[in-house]
Amino acid sequence: MDIKSIPPQMLVPKPIGEPVGTPLADLSNVGSTGDVGTSFADALKGAVEDANAKSVEAEHQVQRLVVGEGSVHQAMIAMQDASVAMEMVLAVRNKALEAYHEIMRMPV
C-alpha cells in the first residue's frame, strides 16, 4: 500500500470532539421507547421462524430424496442450512441466558 493512495482528507487530523465519521444509525426515527427499526424480540422471533422454515424445507427435501424425486445434493444443502440456522438461534439463546445470569449475580 502506498501512502499516496490515501485520500488527503483522511490525513488531516480532526479536532477533539468533532465526529470522525458518519453516525452508525439515523436516530431521527427513534420513538419514545427507543426503538430503531425492529426490536430484539421481533428479530429473535424472525430468526426462530426462519430456522423452523429451513427445518421443514430440509425434511421436505429428505422426503423427496426417499421417494426418488430429489437429489442428494439438495437434501444435504437444505439439512446443513437448517443446522446452521438452528445453531445460530441456540447461540443467541445461550448468550441471552448468560447475560441474564450475569445480571442476577450483580449485587443490589
PyMOL commands that set and color helices and strands:
alter all, ss='L'
color gray80, all
select helices_A, chain A and resi 3-5+8-11+27-29+40-66+72-105
alter helices_A, ss='H'
color red, helices_A
deselect
rebuild
show_as cartoon
